[in-house]
Amino acid sequence: MTTSAELRLRKNEERRLRAGHLWVFSNEVDTKTTPLDQFSPGDQVQVTDYTGKFLGHAYINPHSLICARLVSRDKKYTLDQSLLTHRFKVALSLRERLFPEPYYRLVFGESDTLPGLVVDRFGDVLSVQITTAGMEAHKDAIIAALDKVLKPNTIILRNDSSVRELEDLPSYVEIALGEAPEFIDIIENGCRFQAPALSGQKTGWFYDHRLNRERATHYVKGLRVLDVFSYLGAWGIPAAVNGASEVFCIDASATALDQVEANAALNNVADKVTTIQGDAFAALKALREDKQRFDVILLDPPAFIKRRKDVKAGLEAYRRINQLAMQLLSRDGLLVSASCSYHLERARLQAILLKNSRHLDRNLVLLEQGHQGPDHPVHPAIPETDYLKAFFCRVTPS
């Protein structure tokens, strides 16, 4: 592996890096001085400005639009097991201050100065997702460093994300350490959950909405609740535990809904939770035709806008799903509307909610706004790390 080759930037292209960003785009590289075709995916390079002044160590993928990602600004430290161990200890110190139990996102990519790497902790089980060639080249060092810092029973590599295609990486799921249990355990907001260890979405759980799910429990006592895109019941089951009279969970996956029922039983609320299997849009329409009404609707859809080219269709999907939800609300209802699409700005989601409410001749006010929890820290120089938003809306007659 190349460890000391230079990647030189064009004049003035270093400004973003000096301001804190970690990415180098291929069109920022002085390819006459340092041709990209001399590198292989995963090579380490020294990024320099146009005069040759050192900016940082990075790994490179010459075939990707983001062709390099900084891992260190100190000449003495390149990406290796020692640096990974140090970064994991720094990340762990924050999470241990925040959470009394070992259930959280331990590493959030660029925000923990480890671009291309996500690690979720489920007690003694770690679920790891590598999304770049540079991190893939250090897979063994990552496993060794995690083992040294945390001594887990199991490390699972959930390298089956579609994002890996952008780096020409294969998709696979692998047990890197120990033996994988059938289910991973999660403790969150006073509730217990289980998720499939090898086949759940992403790393198996979505810790990012933890604080928003906790806030939602303050609005549900004695009320009828609908949890749309419920996955394993992370929103709906805490609502039942915190006094909702009834909770209905909608998801397209029958397997996920089987686990909702199992998780409801784990928390002794199986009698309050009903599952509805099917497409969310069709299910909401059917509930409306059946003249159903709900006091609280929890709307946490998947990313309808994954890339810029998806914006037009994605905006229409957000408009439709929020309008369908509002049409099911009782006269004085609460809608929690969330989005994990970075390309849907907070102001634009707010505008969609307002426009829908006026179209339905309803009055909408915002009670709270939420975003990702502190185990998903935002890097202020990298807007892409600030992606999650949630609006808690009271919807009443005009």
TORKOL-4160 file (C-alpha; in steps of 0.2 Angstrom, whole numbers, padded with zeros to 4 digits, m for minus):
398
<pt num="1" X="0000" Y="0000" Z="0000"/>
<pt num="2" X="0006" Y="0017" Z="m0004"/>
<pt num="3" X="0009" Y="0027" Z="0012"/>
<pt num="4" X="0018" Y="0043" Z="0007"/>
<pt num="5" X="0013" Y="0048" Z="m0011"/>
<pt num="6" X="0008" Y="0066" Z="m0013"/>
<pt num="7" X="m0009" Y="0071" Z="m0019"/>
<pt num="8" X="m0007" Y="0090" Z="m0023"/>
<pt num="9" X="m0022" Y="0101" Z="m0025"/>
<pt num="10" X="m0025" Y="0115" Z="m0037"/>
<pt num="11" X="m0022" Y="0133" Z="m0032"/>
<pt num="12" X="m0035" Y="0139" Z="m0019"/>
<pt num="13" X="m0043" Y="0122" Z="m0018"/>
<pt num="14" X="m0037" Y="0119" Z="0000"/>
<pt num="15" X="m0048" Y="0132" Z="0008"/>
<pt num="16" X="m0062" Y="0120" Z="0012"/>
<pt num="17" X="m0050" Y="0108" Z="0020"/>
<pt num="18" X="m0042" Y="0122" Z="0030"/>
<pt num="19" X="m0060" Y="0127" Z="0036"/>
<pt num="20" X="m0062" Y="0109" Z="0043"/>
<pt num="21" X="m0069" Y="0099" Z="0029"/>
<pt num="22" X="m0062" Y="0081" Z="0026"/>
<pt num="23" X="m0066" Y="0078" Z="0008"/>
<pt num="24" X="m0056" Y="0081" Z="m0008"/>
<pt num="25" X="m0066" Y="0081" Z="m0024"/>
<pt num="26" X="m0057" Y="0074" Z="m0040"/>
<pt num="27" X="m0059" Y="0091" Z="m0049"/>
<pt num="28" X="m0049" Y="0099" Z="m0035"/>
<pt num="29" X="m0033" Y="0089" Z="m0038"/>
<pt num="30" X="m0019" Y="0095" Z="m0048"/>
<pt num="31" X="m0018" Y="0080" Z="m0060"/>
<pt num="32" X="m0004" Y="0087" Z="m0070"/>
<pt num="33" X="0008" Y="0086" Z="m0054"/>
<pt num="34" X="m0001" Y="0071" Z="m0046"/>
<pt num="35" X="m0011" Y="0061" Z="m0059"/>
<pt num="36" X="m0025" Y="0051" Z="m0051"/>
<pt num="37" X="m0022" Y="0036" Z="m0061"/>
<pt num="38" X="m0006" Y="0033" Z="m0052"/>
<pt num="39" X="m0016" Y="0028" Z="m0036"/>
<pt num="40" X="m0026" Y="0012" Z="m0032"/>
<pt num="41" X="m0042" Y="0013" Z="m0021"/>
<pt num="42" X="m0037" Y="0013" Z="m0003"/>
<pt num="43" X="m0020" Y="0020" Z="m0005"/>
<pt num="44" X="m0014" Y="0032" Z="0008"/>
<pt num="45" X="m0008" Y="0049" Z="0002"/>
<pt num="46" X="m0002" Y="0066" Z="0009"/>
<pt num="47" X="m0013" Y="0079" Z="0004"/>
<pt num="48" X="m0004" Y="0096" Z="0000"/>
<pt num="49" X="m0009" Y="0113" Z="m0006"/>
<pt num="50" X="m0003" Y="0119" Z="m0023"/>
<pt num="51" X="0014" Y="0124" Z="m0016"/>
<pt num="52" X="0017" Y="0107" Z="m0008"/>
<pt num="53" X="0013" Y="0112" Z="0010"/>
<pt num="54" X="0006" Y="0097" Z="0020"/>
<pt num="55" X="m0013" Y="0098" Z="0024"/>
<pt num="56" X="m0016" Y="0080" Z="0030"/>
<pt num="57" X="m0015" Y="0062" Z="0028"/>
<pt num="58" X="m0030" Y="0054" Z="0018"/>
<pt num="59" X="m0035" Y="0038" Z="0009"/>
<pt num="60" X="m0039" Y="0039" Z="m0009"/>
<pt num="61" X="m0051" Y="0031" Z="m0022"/>
<pt num="62" X="m0046" Y="0038" Z="m0039"/>
<pt num="63" X="m0062" Y="0032" Z="m0047"/>
<pt num="64" X="m0074" Y="0041" Z="m0035"/>
<pt num="65" X="m0080" Y="0059" Z="m0036"/>
<pt num="66" X="m0075" Y="0061" Z="m0017"/>
<pt num="67" X="m0057" Y="0055" Z="m0022"/>
<pt num="68" X="m0049" Y="0057" Z="m0005"/>
<pt num="69" X="m0054" Y="0059" Z="0013"/>
<pt num="70" X="m0043" Y="0066" Z="0027"/>
<pt num="71" X="m0040" Y="0055" Z="0042"/>
<pt num="72" X="m0026" Y="0065" Z="0051"/>
<pt num="73" X="m0019" Y="0083" Z="0050"/>
<pt num="74" X="m0004" Y="0078" Z="0060"/>
<pt num="75" X="0011" Y="0072" Z="0050"/>
<pt num="76" X="0016" Y="0059" Z="0063"/>
<pt num="77" X="m0001" Y="0049" Z="0062"/>
<pt num="78" X="m0007" Y="0040" Z="0047"/>
<pt num="79" X="m0022" Y="0028" Z="0047"/>
<pt num="80" X="m0017" Y="0012" Z="0056"/>
<pt num="81" X="m0022" Y="0001" Z="0071"/>
<pt num="82" X="m0014" Y="0013" Z="0083"/>
<pt num="83" X="m0024" Y="0028" Z="0076"/>
<pt num="84" X="m0040" Y="0018" Z="0075"/>
<pt num="85" X="m0038" Y="0013" Z="0093"/>
<pt num="86" X="m0035" Y="0031" Z="0099"/>
<pt num="87" X="m0051" Y="0037" Z="0089"/>
<pt num="88" X="m0062" Y="0023" Z="0096"/>
<pt num="89" X="m0056" Y="0028" Z="0114"/>
<pt num="90" X="m0061" Y="0046" Z="0110"/>
<pt num="91" X="m0078" Y="0041" Z="0103"/>
<pt num="92" X="m0081" Y="0029" Z="0117"/>
<pt num="93" X="m0077" Y="0043" Z="0131"/>
<pt num="94" X="m0091" Y="0054" Z="0124"/>
<pt num="95" X="m0104" Y="0040" Z="0123"/>
<pt num="96" X="m0100" Y="0034" Z="0140"/>
<pt num="97" X="m0104" Y="0051" Z="0147"/>
<pt num="98" X="m0120" Y="0052" Z="0137"/>
<pt num="99" X="m0128" Y="0035" Z="0140"/>
<pt num="100" X="m0129" Y="0024" Z="0156"/>
<pt num="101" X="m0130" Y="0008" Z="0146"/>
<pt num="102" X="m0119" Y="0002" Z="0131"/>
<pt num="103" X="m0132" Y="0004" Z="0117"/>
<pt num="104" X="m0128" Y="0018" Z="0105"/>
<pt num="105" X="m0119" Y="0023" Z="0089"/>
<pt num="106" X="m0101" Y="0022" Z="0094"/>
<pt num="107" X="m0093" Y="0029" Z="0078"/>
<pt num="108" X="m0102" Y="0041" Z="0066"/>
<pt num="109" X="m0090" Y="0043" Z="0051"/>
<pt num="110" X="m0083" Y="0060" Z="0048"/>
<pt num="111" X="m0090" Y="0067" Z="0064"/>
<pt num="112" X="m0078" Y="0055" Z="0073"/>
<pt num="113" X="m0064" Y="0059" Z="0061"/>
<pt num="114" X="m0066" Y="0041" Z="0054"/>
<pt num="115" X="m0074" Y="0044" Z="0037"/>
<pt num="116" X="m0082" Y="0029" Z="0029"/>
<pt num="117" X="m0085" Y="0020" Z="0045"/>
<pt num="118" X="m0100" Y="0017" Z="0056"/>
<pt num="119" X="m0100" Y="0007" Z="0072"/>
<pt num="120" X="m0116" Y="0003" Z="0082"/>
<pt num="121" X="m0115" Y="m0005" Z="0099"/>
<pt num="122" X="m0128" Y="m0017" Z="0106"/>
<pt num="123" X="m0120" Y="m0022" Z="0123"/>
<pt num="124" X="m0107" Y="m0035" Z="0119"/>
<pt num="125" X="m0111" Y="m0035" Z="0100"/>
<pt num="126" X="m0104" Y="m0023" Z="0088"/>
<pt num="127" X="m0112" Y="m0020" Z="0071"/>
<pt num="128" X="m0099" Y="m0012" Z="0059"/>
<pt num="129" X="m0102" Y="m0004" Z="0042"/>
<pt num="130" X="m0088" Y="0001" Z="0030"/>
<pt num="131" X="m0093" Y="0011" Z="0015"/>
<pt num="132" X="m0076" Y="0017" Z="0007"/>
<pt num="133" X="m0061" Y="0008" Z="m0001"/>
<pt num="134" X="m0049" Y="0016" Z="0011"/>
<pt num="135" X="m0058" Y="0009" Z="0026"/>
<pt num="136" X="m0061" Y="m0008" Z="0018"/>
<pt num="137" X="m0042" Y="m0009" Z="0016"/>
<pt num="138" X="m0040" Y="m0007" Z="0035"/>
<pt num="139" X="m0054" Y="m0019" Z="0039"/>
<pt num="140" X="m0042" Y="m0031" Z="0050"/>
<pt num="141" X="m0035" Y="m0016" Z="0059"/>
<pt num="142" X="m0053" Y="m0010" Z="0063"/>
<pt num="143" X="m0058" Y="m0026" Z="0070"/>
<pt num="144" X="m0042" Y="m0028" Z="0080"/>
<pt num="145" X="m0044" Y="m0010" Z="0087"/>
<pt num="146" X="m0062" Y="m0013" Z="0092"/>
<pt num="147" X="m0057" Y="m0029" Z="0100"/>
<pt num="148" X="m0044" Y="m0020" Z="0110"/>
<pt num="149" X="m0054" Y="m0005" Z="0116"/>
<pt num="150" X="m0071" Y="m0014" Z="0119"/>
<pt num="151" X="m0068" Y="m0033" Z="0121"/>
<pt num="152" X="m0085" Y="m0037" Z="0113"/>
<pt num="153" X="m0091" Y="m0055" Z="0111"/>
<pt num="154" X="m0096" Y="m0052" Z="0093"/>
<pt num="155" X="m0091" Y="m0041" Z="0079"/>
<pt num="156" X="m0103" Y="m0041" Z="0063"/>
<pt num="157" X="m0098" Y="m0033" Z="0047"/>
<pt num="158" X="m0114" Y="m0026" Z="0039"/>
<pt num="159" X="m0106" Y="m0022" Z="0023"/>
<pt num="160" X="m0122" Y="m0023" Z="0012"/>
<pt num="161" X="m0126" Y="m0005" Z="0010"/>
<pt num="162" X="m0129" Y="0001" Z="m0007"/>
<pt num="163" X="m0117" Y="0016" Z="m0004"/>
<pt num="164" X="m0103" Y="0004" Z="m0006"/>
<pt num="165" X="m0107" Y="0003" Z="m0025"/>
<pt num="166" X="m0101" Y="0021" Z="m0027"/>
<pt num="167" X="m0083" Y="0014" Z="m0022"/>
<pt num="168" X="m0085" Y="m0002" Z="m0032"/>
<pt num="169" X="m0085" Y="m0012" Z="m0016"/>
<pt num="170" X="m0094" Y="m0029" Z="m0015"/>
<pt num="171" X="m0109" Y="m0032" Z="m0004"/>
<pt num="172" X="m0107" Y="m0044" Z="0010"/>
<pt num="173" X="m0112" Y="m0048" Z="0028"/>
<pt num="174" X="m0098" Y="m0057" Z="0039"/>
<pt num="175" X="m0095" Y="m0062" Z="0056"/>
<pt num="176" X="m0078" Y="m0055" Z="0060"/>
<pt num="177" X="m0077" Y="m0060" Z="0078"/>
<pt num="178" X="m0086" Y="m0073" Z="0089"/>
<pt num="179" X="m0103" Y="m0080" Z="0085"/>
<pt num="180" X="m0118" Y="m0070" Z="0079"/>
<pt num="181" X="m0133" Y="m0072" Z="0090"/>
<pt num="182" X="m0150" Y="m0073" Z="0081"/>
<pt num="183" X="m0155" Y="m0057" Z="0088"/>
<pt num="184" X="m0146" Y="m0042" Z="0095"/>
<pt num="185" X="m0153" Y="m0034" Z="0111"/>
<pt num="186" X="m0157" Y="m0015" Z="0112"/>
<pt num="187" X="m0162" Y="m0005" Z="0128"/>
<pt num="188" X="m0168" Y="0012" Z="0123"/>
<pt num="189" X="m0179" Y="0025" Z="0133"/>
<pt num="190" X="m0184" Y="0012" Z="0146"/>
<pt num="191" X="m0189" Y="m0001" Z="0133"/>
<pt num="192" X="m0182" Y="m0018" Z="0127"/>
<pt num="193" X="m0181" Y="m0023" Z="0109"/>
<pt num="194" X="m0173" Y="m0036" Z="0099"/>
<pt num="195" X="m0168" Y="m0035" Z="0081"/>
<pt num="196" X="m0161" Y="m0048" Z="0069"/>
<pt num="197" X="m0143" Y="m0048" Z="0070"/>
<pt num="198" X="m0139" Y="m0052" Z="0052"/>
<pt num="199" X="m0154" Y="m0046" Z="0042"/>
<pt num="200" X="m0160" Y="m0030" Z="0049"/>
<pt num="201" X="m0160" Y="m0013" Z="0040"/>
<pt num="202" X="m0143" Y="m0004" Z="0040"/>
<pt num="203" X="m0134" Y="m0010" Z="0056"/>
<pt num="204" X="m0150" Y="m0017" Z="0063"/>
<pt num="205" X="m0157" Y="m0002" Z="0073"/>
<pt num="206" X="m0159" Y="0017" Z="0070"/>
<pt num="207" X="m0151" Y="0026" Z="0086"/>
<pt num="208" X="m0152" Y="0043" Z="0078"/>
<pt num="209" X="m0171" Y="0046" Z="0083"/>
<pt num="210" X="m0168" Y="0041" Z="0101"/>
<pt num="211" X="m0172" Y="0058" Z="0108"/>
<pt num="212" X="m0186" Y="0061" Z="0097"/>
<pt num="213" X="m0194" Y="0045" Z="0101"/>
<pt num="214" X="m0192" Y="0049" Z="0120"/>
<pt num="215" X="m0201" Y="0066" Z="0117"/>
<pt num="216" X="m0215" Y="0058" Z="0108"/>
<pt num="217" X="m0219" Y="0048" Z="0123"/>
<pt num="218" X="m0225" Y="0064" Z="0132"/>
<pt num="219" X="m0239" Y="0066" Z="0120"/>
<pt num="220" X="m0248" Y="0049" Z="0120"/>
<pt num="221" X="m0256" Y="0045" Z="0137"/>
<pt num="222" X="m0273" Y="0039" Z="0135"/>
<pt num="223" X="m0273" Y="0042" Z="0116"/>
<pt num="224" X="m0274" Y="0032" Z="0100"/>
<pt num="225" X="m0258" Y="0031" Z="0091"/>
<pt num="226" X="m0253" Y="0026" Z="0073"/>
<pt num="227" X="m0234" Y="0022" Z="0069"/>
<pt num="228" X="m0231" Y="0023" Z="0051"/>
<pt num="229" X="m0215" Y="0014" Z="0043"/>
<pt num="230" X="m0214" Y="0006" Z="0060"/>
<pt num="231" X="m0199" Y="m0006" Z="0056"/>
<pt num="232" X="m0197" Y="m0015" Z="0073"/>
<pt num="233" X="m0208" Y="m0003" Z="0084"/>
<pt num="234" X="m0196" Y="0009" Z="0090"/>
<pt num="235" X="m0209" Y="0023" Z="0090"/>
<pt num="236" X="m0225" Y="0013" Z="0093"/>
<pt num="237" X="m0220" Y="0002" Z="0108"/>
<pt num="238" X="m0213" Y="0016" Z="0119"/>
<pt num="239" X="m0230" Y="0025" Z="0115"/>
<pt num="240" X="m0239" Y="0009" Z="0122"/>
<pt num="241" X="m0227" Y="0008" Z="0137"/>
<pt num="242" X="m0230" Y="0026" Z="0141"/>
<pt num="243" X="m0249" Y="0025" Z="0142"/>
<pt num="244" X="m0256" Y="0026" Z="0124"/>
<pt num="245" X="m0273" Y="0017" Z="0124"/>
<pt num="246" X="m0270" Y="0009" Z="0107"/>
<pt num="247" X="m0255" Y="0008" Z="0095"/>
<pt num="248" X="m0256" Y="0003" Z="0077"/>
<pt num="249" X="m0240" Y="m0001" Z="0068"/>
<pt num="250" X="m0239" Y="0000" Z="0049"/>
<pt num="251" X="m0224" Y="m0008" Z="0039"/>
<pt num="252" X="m0222" Y="m0016" Z="0022"/>
<pt num="253" X="m0212" Y="m0030" Z="0029"/>
<pt num="254" X="m0221" Y="m0044" Z="0037"/>
<pt num="255" X="m0205" Y="m0050" Z="0045"/>
<pt num="256" X="m0203" Y="m0033" Z="0053"/>
<pt num="257" X="m0220" Y="m0034" Z="0060"/>
<pt num="258" X="m0218" Y="m0051" Z="0067"/>
<pt num="259" X="m0204" Y="m0043" Z="0077"/>
<pt num="260" X="m0215" Y="m0028" Z="0082"/>
<pt num="261" X="m0226" Y="m0041" Z="0090"/>
<pt num="262" X="m0212" Y="m0050" Z="0099"/>
<pt num="263" X="m0205" Y="m0033" Z="0105"/>
<pt num="264" X="m0222" Y="m0028" Z="0111"/>
<pt num="265" X="m0223" Y="m0044" Z="0121"/>
<pt num="266" X="m0205" Y="m0041" Z="0128"/>
<pt num="267" X="m0212" Y="m0025" Z="0135"/>
<pt num="268" X="m0229" Y="m0032" Z="0141"/>
<pt num="269" X="m0240" Y="m0021" Z="0129"/>
<pt num="270" X="m0244" Y="m0035" Z="0117"/>
<pt num="271" X="m0263" Y="m0031" Z="0121"/>
<pt num="272" X="m0261" Y="m0013" Z="0115"/>
<pt num="273" X="m0252" Y="m0016" Z="0099"/>
<pt num="274" X="m0259" Y="m0020" Z="0082"/>
<pt num="275" X="m0249" Y="m0023" Z="0066"/>
<pt num="276" X="m0255" Y="m0018" Z="0048"/>
<pt num="277" X="m0244" Y="m0025" Z="0034"/>
<pt num="278" X="m0243" Y="m0016" Z="0018"/>
<pt num="279" X="m0238" Y="m0001" Z="0008"/>
<pt num="280" X="m0239" Y="0014" Z="0019"/>
<pt num="281" X="m0248" Y="0025" Z="0006"/>
<pt num="282" X="m0261" Y="0012" Z="0002"/>
<pt num="283" X="m0263" Y="0008" Z="0021"/>
<pt num="284" X="m0266" Y="0026" Z="0026"/>
<pt num="285" X="m0279" Y="0027" Z="0011"/>
<pt num="286" X="m0288" Y="0012" Z="0017"/>
<pt num="287" X="m0288" Y="0018" Z="0035"/>
<pt num="288" X="m0296" Y="0034" Z="0029"/>
<pt num="289" X="m0309" Y="0025" Z="0019"/>
<pt num="290" X="m0313" Y="0015" Z="0034"/>
<pt num="291" X="m0316" Y="0032" Z="0043"/>
<pt num="292" X="m0302" Y="0028" Z="0056"/>
<pt num="293" X="m0295" Y="0042" Z="0066"/>
<pt num="294" X="m0280" Y="0044" Z="0077"/>
<pt num="295" X="m0275" Y="0056" Z="0090"/>
<pt num="296" X="m0256" Y="0054" Z="0087"/>
<pt num="297" X="m0247" Y="0049" Z="0071"/>
<pt num="298" X="m0229" Y="0045" Z="0071"/>
<pt num="299" X="m0222" Y="0047" Z="0053"/>
<pt num="300" X="m0204" Y="0042" Z="0051"/>
<pt num="301" X="m0202" Y="0037" Z="0032"/>
<pt num="302" X="m0186" Y="0030" Z="0024"/>
<pt num="303" X="m0176" Y="0043" Z="0014"/>
<pt num="304" X="m0187" Y="0047" Z="m0001"/>
<pt num="305" X="m0173" Y="0058" Z="m0007"/>
<pt num="306" X="m0157" Y="0049" Z="m0008"/>
<pt num="307" X="m0148" Y="0059" Z="m0021"/>
<pt num="308" X="m0151" Y="0076" Z="m0029"/>
<pt num="309" X="m0159" Y="0068" Z="m0044"/>
<pt num="310" X="m0173" Y="0061" Z="m0033"/>
<pt num="311" X="m0178" Y="0078" Z="m0027"/>
<pt num="312" X="m0194" Y="0081" Z="m0037"/>
<pt num="313" X="m0201" Y="0063" Z="m0034"/>
<pt num="314" X="m0196" Y="0064" Z="m0016"/>
<pt num="315" X="m0204" Y="0080" Z="m0013"/>
<pt num="316" X="m0220" Y="0073" Z="m0020"/>
<pt num="317" X="m0219" Y="0058" Z="m0009"/>
<pt num="318" X="m0216" Y="0068" Z="0007"/>
<pt num="319" X="m0231" Y="0079" Z="0002"/>
<pt num="320" X="m0242" Y="0064" Z="m0001"/>
<pt num="321" X="m0238" Y="0054" Z="0015"/>
<pt num="322" X="m0240" Y="0069" Z="0026"/>
<pt num="323" X="m0256" Y="0074" Z="0018"/>
<pt num="324" X="m0263" Y="0056" Z="0020"/>
<pt num="325" X="m0257" Y="0057" Z="0039"/>
<pt num="326" X="m0266" Y="0073" Z="0042"/>
<pt num="327" X="m0282" Y="0067" Z="0035"/>
<pt num="328" X="m0282" Y="0053" Z="0048"/>
<pt num="329" X="m0279" Y="0065" Z="0063"/>
<pt num="330" X="m0293" Y="0068" Z="0075"/>
<pt num="331" X="m0299" Y="0086" Z="0077"/>
<pt num="332" X="m0285" Y="0090" Z="0090"/>
<pt num="333" X="m0271" Y="0079" Z="0084"/>
<pt num="334" X="m0252" Y="0078" Z="0085"/>
<pt num="335" X="m0242" Y="0074" Z="0070"/>
<pt num="336" X="m0224" Y="0069" Z="0072"/>
<pt num="337" X="m0216" Y="0071" Z="0055"/>
<pt num="338" X="m0198" Y="0066" Z="0052"/>
<pt num="339" X="m0186" Y="0065" Z="0038"/>
<pt num="340" X="m0169" Y="0057" Z="0036"/>
<pt num="341" X="m0166" Y="0064" Z="0019"/>
<pt num="342" X="m0151" Y="0076" Z="0019"/>
<pt num="343" X="m0157" Y="0084" Z="0003"/>
<pt num="344" X="m0174" Y="0089" Z="0011"/>
<pt num="345" X="m0170" Y="0105" Z="0020"/>
<pt num="346" X="m0178" Y="0108" Z="0037"/>
<pt num="347" X="m0187" Y="0123" Z="0030"/>
<pt num="348" X="m0194" Y="0114" Z="0015"/>
<pt num="349" X="m0201" Y="0100" Z="0026"/>
<pt num="350" X="m0209" Y="0114" Z="0037"/>
<pt num="351" X="m0216" Y="0122" Z="0021"/>
<pt num="352" X="m0224" Y="0105" Z="0015"/>
<pt num="353" X="m0232" Y="0103" Z="0032"/>
<pt num="354" X="m0239" Y="0121" Z="0032"/>
<pt num="355" X="m0246" Y="0119" Z="0014"/>
<pt num="356" X="m0254" Y="0102" Z="0018"/>
<pt num="357" X="m0263" Y="0109" Z="0033"/>
<pt num="358" X="m0269" Y="0124" Z="0023"/>
<pt num="359" X="m0275" Y="0113" Z="0009"/>
<pt num="360" X="m0285" Y="0103" Z="0022"/>
<pt num="361" X="m0291" Y="0119" Z="0030"/>
<pt num="362" X="m0282" Y="0114" Z="0046"/>
<pt num="363" X="m0272" Y="0125" Z="0058"/>
<pt num="364" X="m0255" Y="0119" Z="0061"/>
<pt num="365" X="m0242" Y="0125" Z="0074"/>
<pt num="366" X="m0225" Y="0118" Z="0078"/>
<pt num="367" X="m0223" Y="0112" Z="0096"/>
<pt num="368" X="m0205" Y="0106" Z="0095"/>
<pt num="369" X="m0192" Y="0102" Z="0083"/>
<pt num="370" X="m0180" Y="0087" Z="0084"/>
<pt num="371" X="m0164" Y="0082" Z="0076"/>
<pt num="372" X="m0152" Y="0067" Z="0078"/>
<pt num="373" X="m0145" Y="0062" Z="0095"/>
<pt num="374" X="m0128" Y="0066" Z="0101"/>
<pt num="375" X="m0121" Y="0049" Z="0097"/>
<pt num="376" X="m0123" Y="0056" Z="0079"/>
<pt num="377" X="m0113" Y="0072" Z="0081"/>
<pt num="378" X="m0114" Y="0085" Z="0067"/>
<pt num="379" X="m0097" Y="0091" Z="0060"/>
<pt num="380" X="m0100" Y="0109" Z="0057"/>
<pt num="381" X="m0089" Y="0110" Z="0042"/>
<pt num="382" X="m0098" Y="0095" Z="0034"/>
<pt num="383" X="m0117" Y="0099" Z="0031"/>
<pt num="384" X="m0120" Y="0081" Z="0025"/>
<pt num="385" X="m0118" Y="0075" Z="0043"/>
<pt num="386" X="m0133" Y="0086" Z="0049"/>
<pt num="387" X="m0147" Y="0076" Z="0040"/>
<pt num="388" X="m0161" Y="0071" Z="0053"/>
<pt num="389" X="m0176" Y="0082" Z="0057"/>
<pt num="390" X="m0192" Y="0080" Z="0066"/>
<pt num="391" X="m0207" Y="0092" Z="0068"/>
<pt num="392" X="m0220" Y="0089" Z="0082"/>
<pt num="393" X="m0235" Y="0098" Z="0075"/>
<pt num="394" X="m0252" Y="0101" Z="0083"/>
<pt num="395" X="m0266" Y="0100" Z="0070"/>
<pt num="396" X="m0283" Y="0108" Z="0074"/>
<pt num="397" X="m0298" Y="0114" Z="0065"/>
<pt num="398" X="m0296" Y="0131" Z="0057"/>
